[in-house]
């Protein structure tokens, strides 16, 4: 048979793809992390409360999300002696999405002002 197969002819089965997935969703079990979304969703909450809760929630989530960031050891001179400390190794980039994302960036930048937005 020449030409394209008709709709009645079966085409070859599609290859199957096995994807290894790892769990990447972590839901903080902190009372504030559970309370803030309620205040954000509540139609009775005024704008100042919503902005404040978005900012605070983003800080809590950022804290959890950065738990595994690489660290670099470094020497530091204190008023008393020379000692070892640590800094975040590598760079962090932030990509805010929609209006709430812009509110989230402000809280995060308080912790990591060198992050690229």
Residue pairs with C-beta under 8 A, 6 or more apart in sequence:
5 11
26 64
27 33
28 34
28 60
28 61
28 64
30 60
32 56
32 57
32 60
33 57
33 60
33 61
36 53
36 54
36 56
36 57
36 60
37 53
37 57
39 45
39 49
39 50
39 53
40 50
40 53
40 54
40 57
45 53
51 103
54 100
54 103
54 104
54 107
55 103
55 104
55 106
55 107
56 107
57 104
58 103
58 104
58 105
58 107
58 108
59 107
59 108
59 110
59 111
62 107
62 108
62 111
62 112
63 111
66 88
66 92
66 112
69 88
69 89
69 90
69 92
70 88
70 89
70 90
71 86
71 87
71 88
71 89
72 86
72 87
72 88
72 89
73 84
73 85
73 86
74 84
74 85
74 86
74 87
75 82
75 83
75 84
75 85
76 82
76 83
76 84
76 85
88 112
91 114
91 115
91 116
92 112
92 114
92 115
92 116
93 115
93 116
93 117
94 105
94 108
94 109
94 115
94 116
94 117
95 101
95 117
96 102
96 104
96 105
96 117
105 117
108 115
109 115
109 117
